[in-house]
Amino acid sequence: MTSQERVIVTVTFVAHLLCHASVLLVTGLLIPLREEFDLTEFWVTVLPLTGYVLMGVGAVPAGLAADRWGTRPVLGIHFLLTGLACGAAAIAPNAWVFAGALTILGAAVSLYHPTGLAMISHGVKKRGLALGIHGIAGSLGLAGSSFGLFFASTGNWRNAYWIISAVAIVCAAVFWTLPIRTDHETTTTTKPSSPQQRSGQSLIKLLVLLYMAMALSGFNYRSLMTALPTYLTASSSGVYTGVGSGGIVFVVFLLGGLGQFLSGRFADRTRPERLYVLLVVCSVPLAMLLAFSAGVGRFGAASAMALALFHFGTQPAENLLIAQYTPARLRGTSYGIKFLVTFGLGALGAAVVGFFWRQSGTLAWTFVLFAAVAVVVAGVVFMLARSLAQHARSSAPSPVPNCP
């Protein structure tokens, strides 16, 4: 990588980690928030709901803004607004103000994904490697709940938000001093299979299949994130089994980051749609093994780790496909649509997990459903791969006949 590319990868790494950590912080603070604001279990869990919705809904306008004004100003606003929102959460005197702060935070983090991924796609030649590193940051950011749990145990949950706020504001100040050139100044050379050389009808068909696969994968992602921590850290009676089990959950998410890194490396060397199919197909039996393990013992932990490795590995392949098959001038918008459908349908995953848990008394059925949805995703991505192969054959130049 060039020095410019390393700056882009570093900036997006920090921003991605901060994005996930700030949003998930509240999930480790539910008990102290419930006690301080005198809330029921239901109301304390819906405090961040509006912010979660804005994470998806705000992604499309964020992508449009990145395409219109460039990724640099939008990413700077992301850092600054994240810092201000977390500062507001830290001084919230009541639940209403706290929920309002989390709503602003949701709007702030919605700016990141379409902008950061567009920055990578425009400014880094080895996109797969950069997207793999980017994925590690997201997995580390999932530890935001653990960060919150630590400060909950100290008796001062507000310090967690103060720290995130300070980090975000410092990042905003440093970011504006960096000599980052992105957007169309450093856009990599378009491949022969670029959208400029495709018919509009062909491009629409490809994108419909791709977004369909990503929407279903988003459903599985939210289901996994909702069920897995409790599934691995609680016994069948619902009693938590200790810190050691929580450590297993953290390791599972770290392996998810490793899966993204390895997937990104391979995606640069092969066709990403083929890698996508392989990873989804491998996740099906692993999800079934996790369901039958009941989430206990070494077998349950190993199944969860393997599933995370393959499932999270699909994300660099998805992002690389968008970078390859969408116009550069609409790259931010294209990523915005991805996160709209991913977080939009994904939100239903949490509700479905709750429904199955209530009806069956176990979270194991979540992973049976995960496997079933993964089968559908594999079928959609297989159709996508066939469409791309057919287009490549039809686009190949015809042999010139020899003239006598």
Wavefront OBJ file of the C-alpha trace (Angstrom):
o trace
v 0.000 0.000 0.000
v 1.054 3.596 -0.580
v 1.240 6.062 2.317
v -2.044 7.590 1.122
v -3.750 4.200 1.128
v -2.437 3.431 4.623
v -3.926 6.688 5.883
v -7.304 5.787 4.393
v -7.216 2.276 5.876
v -6.216 3.642 9.307
v -8.885 6.348 9.342
v -11.660 3.966 8.305
v -10.428 1.357 10.817
v -10.739 3.832 13.708
v -14.058 5.207 12.465
v -15.567 1.735 12.004
v -14.485 0.615 15.474
v -15.873 3.809 17.009
v -19.128 3.443 15.078
v -19.954 0.007 16.478
v -18.519 0.540 19.960
v -20.517 3.731 20.572
v -23.807 2.164 19.483
v -23.360 -1.079 21.422
v -22.203 0.638 24.613
v -25.790 0.874 25.882
v -26.262 -2.912 25.724
v -23.767 -3.307 28.583
v -25.431 -0.607 30.677
v -29.023 -1.840 30.820
v -29.023 -2.658 34.546
v -27.628 0.671 35.844
v -29.828 2.583 33.381
v -32.893 0.707 34.552
v -32.110 1.499 38.180
v -31.125 5.151 37.725
v -34.012 6.091 35.443
v -36.519 3.768 37.168
v -37.468 1.894 33.982
v -38.984 -1.526 33.324
v -37.080 -4.176 31.379
v -39.083 -3.334 28.274
v -38.521 0.419 28.343
v -34.805 0.190 29.063
v -34.327 -2.055 26.031
v -36.179 0.334 23.693
v -34.133 3.390 24.684
v -31.854 3.006 21.622
v -34.620 1.863 19.245
v -34.992 5.136 17.326
v -31.230 5.347 16.963
v -31.112 1.813 15.573
v -33.749 2.720 13.004
v -31.823 5.826 11.950
v -28.695 3.724 11.430
v -30.432 2.134 8.474
v -32.677 4.938 7.261
v -29.872 7.499 7.406
v -27.486 5.391 5.320
v -29.025 6.359 1.960
v -28.917 10.153 2.475
v -25.408 9.697 3.895
v -24.381 7.914 0.706
v -25.989 10.619 -1.432
v -24.112 13.277 0.533
v -20.806 11.418 0.107
v -21.387 11.213 -3.646
v -22.368 14.881 -3.838
v -19.830 16.564 -1.549
v -17.179 13.882 -1.125
v -16.390 11.389 1.604
v -14.046 13.624 3.605
v -16.575 16.176 4.956
v -19.200 13.511 5.693
v -16.714 11.392 7.638
v -15.577 14.455 9.580
v -19.182 15.163 10.567
v -19.510 11.527 11.661
v -16.618 11.890 14.123
v -17.817 15.229 15.501
v -21.496 14.296 15.807
v -20.615 10.988 17.488
v -18.580 12.867 20.078
v -21.350 15.369 20.759
v -24.042 12.673 21.010
v -22.014 10.599 23.475
v -21.328 13.744 25.513
v -25.069 14.418 25.635
v -25.689 10.841 26.787
v -23.102 11.268 29.548
v -24.926 14.282 31.067
v -28.498 13.063 30.447
v -30.609 13.861 33.548
v -33.456 11.511 32.604
v -34.469 8.723 30.242
v -36.013 11.076 27.663
v -32.811 13.067 27.218
v -30.762 9.885 27.159
v -32.993 8.377 24.444
v -32.694 11.629 22.481
v -28.908 11.445 22.716
v -28.969 7.882 21.399
v -31.208 9.028 18.535
v -28.605 11.631 17.555
v -25.942 8.947 17.909
v -27.875 6.713 15.518
v -27.953 9.531 12.970
v -24.212 10.095 13.473
v -23.162 6.489 12.937
v -25.480 6.159 9.923
v -23.027 8.475 8.157
v -20.151 6.057 8.484
v -20.724 2.852 6.510
v -21.603 4.245 3.058
v -18.964 6.965 3.448
v -16.122 4.850 4.811
v -16.637 2.055 2.304
v -16.852 4.548 -0.563
v -13.582 6.083 0.638
v -11.906 2.674 0.542
v -13.315 1.775 -2.866
v -12.182 5.085 -4.363
v -8.778 5.365 -2.714
v -7.313 1.867 -2.246
v -6.245 -0.460 -5.049
v -6.210 -3.664 -2.980
v -9.812 -3.293 -1.955
v -10.221 -6.819 -0.624
v -7.315 -6.474 1.807
v -8.533 -3.044 2.941
v -12.082 -4.344 3.446
v -10.739 -7.293 5.451
v -8.846 -4.946 7.796
v -11.944 -2.774 7.957
v -13.960 -5.809 9.063
v -11.585 -6.483 11.963
v -12.334 -2.996 13.275
v -16.054 -3.728 13.204
v -15.562 -6.938 15.164
v -13.464 -5.127 17.766
v -16.215 -2.525 17.970
v -18.637 -5.261 18.958
v -16.791 -5.246 22.276
v -18.598 -1.986 23.053
v -21.032 -3.974 25.175
v -18.111 -5.384 27.194
v -16.770 -1.834 27.603
v -20.153 -0.821 28.967
v -20.271 -3.793 31.311
v -16.908 -2.788 32.774
v -18.081 0.729 33.614
v -21.381 -0.617 34.908
v -19.379 -2.712 37.375
v -17.472 0.404 38.553
v -20.709 2.164 39.450
v -20.309 5.094 37.031
v -21.747 4.278 33.618
v -21.471 7.893 32.467
v -17.678 7.650 32.254
v -18.052 5.170 29.391
v -19.800 7.803 27.279
v -17.351 10.516 28.326
v -14.437 8.419 27.082
v -16.080 7.620 23.732
v -17.007 11.291 23.375
v -13.447 12.451 24.000
v -11.987 9.893 21.583
v -14.439 10.862 18.826
v -13.771 14.603 19.166
v -9.997 14.078 19.153
v -10.397 11.901 16.050
v -12.402 14.681 14.378
v -9.650 17.212 15.080
v -6.870 14.916 13.867
v -8.855 13.810 10.809
v -9.040 17.342 9.373
v -5.239 17.630 9.506
v -4.646 14.499 7.415
v -3.816 14.919 3.708
v -6.446 12.524 2.387
v -7.218 12.532 -1.330
v -10.174 10.349 -2.210
v -13.265 10.222 -4.369
v -12.540 10.503 -8.084
v -8.965 11.763 -7.608
v -7.660 8.348 -6.633
v -10.330 6.052 -8.028
v -8.791 2.821 -9.214
v -8.890 1.785 -12.832
v -12.225 0.345 -13.856
v -12.216 -3.345 -14.659
v -13.471 -4.679 -17.977
v -16.599 -5.902 -16.216
v -17.390 -2.420 -14.921
v -20.904 -0.971 -14.966
v -19.934 1.554 -17.586
v -19.693 -1.325 -20.034
v -22.879 -3.016 -18.909
v -26.377 -2.470 -20.135
v -28.706 -0.788 -17.657
v -30.959 -3.858 -17.587
v -28.039 -6.186 -16.820
v -26.791 -3.944 -14.013
v -30.224 -3.694 -12.414
v -30.628 -7.480 -12.433
v -27.240 -7.958 -10.790
v -27.907 -5.349 -8.124
v -31.364 -6.730 -7.321
v -29.845 -10.174 -6.696
v -26.973 -8.703 -4.696
v -29.183 -6.539 -2.484
v -31.588 -9.433 -1.972
v -28.732 -11.624 -0.733
v -27.434 -8.852 1.527
v -30.874 -8.168 3.011
v -31.271 -11.837 3.978
v -27.709 -11.923 5.305
v -28.547 -8.854 7.364
v -31.490 -10.726 8.861
v -29.147 -13.566 9.838
v -26.580 -11.101 11.212
v -29.082 -9.426 13.539
v -30.480 -12.805 14.613
v -26.979 -14.015 15.415
v -26.032 -10.857 17.309
v -29.262 -10.986 19.311
v -29.222 -14.645 20.277
v -25.582 -15.693 20.464
v -24.401 -13.853 23.623
v -27.287 -15.191 25.714
v -27.130 -18.623 24.056
v -23.474 -19.060 25.013
v -23.440 -17.313 28.402
v -26.667 -18.581 29.965
v -27.723 -22.034 31.073
v -31.016 -23.598 30.075
v -32.585 -22.051 33.163
v -31.571 -18.586 31.993
v -28.917 -18.093 34.689
v -25.674 -16.588 33.463
v -22.728 -18.931 33.833
v -20.003 -16.379 34.506
v -17.339 -14.144 33.062
v -15.570 -17.015 31.338
v -18.531 -17.543 29.040
v -18.584 -13.835 28.261
v -14.954 -14.171 27.241
v -15.970 -16.898 24.810
v -18.433 -14.501 23.181
v -15.652 -11.936 22.757
v -13.396 -14.559 21.161
v -16.229 -15.540 18.823
v -16.508 -11.957 17.581
v -12.728 -11.665 17.237
v -12.766 -14.750 15.023
v -15.467 -13.053 13.004
v -12.954 -10.270 12.399
v -10.341 -12.823 11.374
v -12.860 -14.290 8.933
v -13.335 -10.870 7.373
v -9.585 -10.325 7.046
v -8.990 -13.697 5.388
v -11.999 -13.231 3.130
v -10.705 -9.851 2.043
v -7.318 -11.321 1.161
v -8.892 -14.108 -0.898
v -11.402 -11.762 -2.544
v -8.525 -9.875 -4.196
v -7.316 -13.122 -5.783
v -10.553 -14.734 -6.891
v -14.044 -13.831 -8.018
v -15.820 -12.468 -4.900
v -19.211 -13.938 -5.878
v -17.736 -17.454 -5.828
v -16.166 -16.821 -2.444
v -19.518 -15.480 -1.234
v -21.323 -18.677 -2.253
v -18.678 -20.878 -0.593
v -18.814 -19.006 2.719
v -22.626 -19.037 2.891
v -22.832 -22.754 2.048
v -20.281 -23.597 4.759
v -22.282 -21.640 7.343
v -25.354 -23.881 6.935
v -24.035 -27.043 8.650
v -22.194 -24.949 11.240
v -25.437 -23.228 12.245
v -27.128 -26.619 12.615
v -24.260 -27.902 14.758
v -24.602 -24.838 16.979
v -28.336 -25.477 17.316
v -27.798 -29.095 18.373
v -25.012 -28.134 20.806
v -27.476 -26.174 22.998
v -24.695 -23.576 23.249
v -22.870 -25.412 26.010
v -19.424 -26.938 26.380
v -16.503 -26.933 24.002
v -18.665 -28.230 21.167
v -21.010 -25.243 21.419
v -18.142 -22.767 21.652
v -16.285 -24.333 18.711
v -19.439 -24.331 16.580
v -20.065 -20.655 17.360
v -16.468 -19.713 16.536
v -16.545 -21.553 13.219
v -19.913 -20.031 12.286
v -18.638 -16.520 13.050
v -15.525 -17.136 10.966
v -17.560 -18.016 7.871
v -20.596 -15.759 8.342
v -18.661 -12.548 9.002
v -16.344 -13.475 6.149
v -19.148 -12.769 3.671
v -19.055 -9.028 4.371
v -15.835 -8.129 2.473
v -17.100 -10.157 -0.494
v -20.381 -8.206 -0.446
v -18.634 -4.849 -0.212
v -16.165 -5.732 -2.959
v -19.014 -6.752 -5.288
v -20.645 -3.345 -4.781
v -17.334 -1.627 -5.518
v -16.879 -3.623 -8.721
v -20.388 -3.469 -10.153
v -21.664 0.011 -9.349
v -20.747 3.347 -10.967
v -18.050 5.287 -9.119
v -20.214 8.409 -9.041
v -22.926 6.468 -7.147
v -20.671 4.422 -4.897
v -21.719 6.065 -1.631
v -25.402 5.778 -2.526
v -24.935 2.129 -3.465
v -23.419 1.368 -0.071
v -26.180 3.393 1.577
v -28.808 1.171 -0.030
v -26.929 -1.881 1.209
v -27.078 -0.742 4.825
v -30.683 0.356 4.477
v -31.767 -3.153 3.452
v -29.295 -4.838 5.816
v -30.306 -2.925 8.924
v -33.931 -2.622 7.814
v -34.673 -6.321 7.356
v -32.071 -7.110 9.985
v -34.143 -5.365 12.628
v -36.823 -8.022 12.087
v -34.261 -10.643 13.076
v -34.298 -9.486 16.699
v -38.093 -9.718 16.855
v -38.099 -13.192 15.267
v -35.519 -14.394 17.786
v -37.768 -13.180 20.604
v -40.781 -14.925 19.059
v -39.047 -18.311 18.756
v -37.537 -17.974 22.225
v -40.940 -17.228 23.758
v -42.705 -20.038 21.893
v -40.084 -22.768 22.338
v -38.274 -21.743 25.503
v -34.893 -22.087 23.776
v -32.720 -20.028 21.459
v -31.597 -23.117 19.524
v -34.326 -22.640 16.917
v -32.728 -19.322 16.004
v -29.814 -21.183 14.455
v -32.081 -23.627 12.621
v -33.762 -20.589 11.059
v -30.313 -19.116 10.364
v -29.398 -22.247 8.384
v -32.643 -22.131 6.411
v -32.162 -18.481 5.472
v -28.527 -19.188 4.566
v -29.715 -21.822 2.083
v -31.860 -19.166 0.386
v -28.942 -16.713 0.393
v -26.695 -19.338 -1.214
v -29.283 -19.864 -3.957
v -29.543 -16.128 -4.654
v -25.751 -15.674 -4.752
v -25.438 -18.715 -7.031
v -27.889 -17.026 -9.422
v -25.779 -13.871 -9.156
v -22.595 -15.795 -9.985
v -24.274 -17.412 -13.008
v -25.502 -14.030 -14.233
v -22.017 -12.562 -13.942
v -20.488 -15.543 -15.769
v -23.058 -15.300 -18.574
v -22.426 -11.588 -18.916
v -18.666 -12.167 -19.071
v -19.137 -14.709 -21.878
v -21.493 -12.446 -23.811
v -19.117 -9.506 -23.372
v -16.113 -11.412 -24.690
v -14.982 -10.145 -28.101
v -15.932 -12.378 -30.997
v -13.048 -13.882 -32.965
v -12.247 -11.982 -36.142
v -12.610 -14.259 -39.190
v -9.564 -14.670 -41.402
v -9.984 -12.878 -44.713
v -8.699 -14.685 -47.802
l 1 2 3 4 5 6 7 8 9 10 11 12 13 14 15 16 17 18 19 20 21 22 23 24 25 26 27 28 29 30 31 32 33 34 35 36 37 38 39 40 41 42 43 44 45 46 47 48 49 50 51 52 53 54 55 56 57 58 59 60 61 62 63 64 65 66 67 68 69 70 71 72 73 74 75 76 77 78 79 80 81 82 83 84 85 86 87 88 89 90 91 92 93 94 95 96 97 98 99 100 101 102 103 104 105 106 107 108 109 110 111 112 113 114 115 116 117 118 119 120 121 122 123 124 125 126 127 128 129 130 131 132 133 134 135 136 137 138 139 140 141 142 143 144 145 146 147 148 149 150 151 152 153 154 155 156 157 158 159 160 161 162 163 164 165 166 167 168 169 170 171 172 173 174 175 176 177 178 179 180 181 182 183 184 185 186 187 188 189 190 191 192 193 194 195 196 197 198 199 200 201 202 203 204 205 206 207 208 209 210 211 212 213 214 215 216 217 218 219 220 221 222 223 224 225 226 227 228 229 230 231 232 233 234 235 236 237 238 239 240 241 242 243 244 245 246 247 248 249 250 251 252 253 254 255 256 257 258 259 260 261 262 263 264 265 266 267 268 269 270 271 272 273 274 275 276 277 278 279 280 281 282 283 284 285 286 287 288 289 290 291 292 293 294 295 296 297 298 299 300 301 302 303 304 305 306 307 308 309 310 311 312 313 314 315 316 317 318 319 320 321 322 323 324 325 326 327 328 329 330 331 332 333 334 335 336 337 338 339 340 341 342 343 344 345 346 347 348 349 350 351 352 353 354 355 356 357 358 359 360 361 362 363 364 365 366 367 368 369 370 371 372 373 374 375 376 377 378 379 380 381 382 383 384 385 386 387 388 389 390 391 392 393 394 395 396 397 398 399 400 401 402 403 404
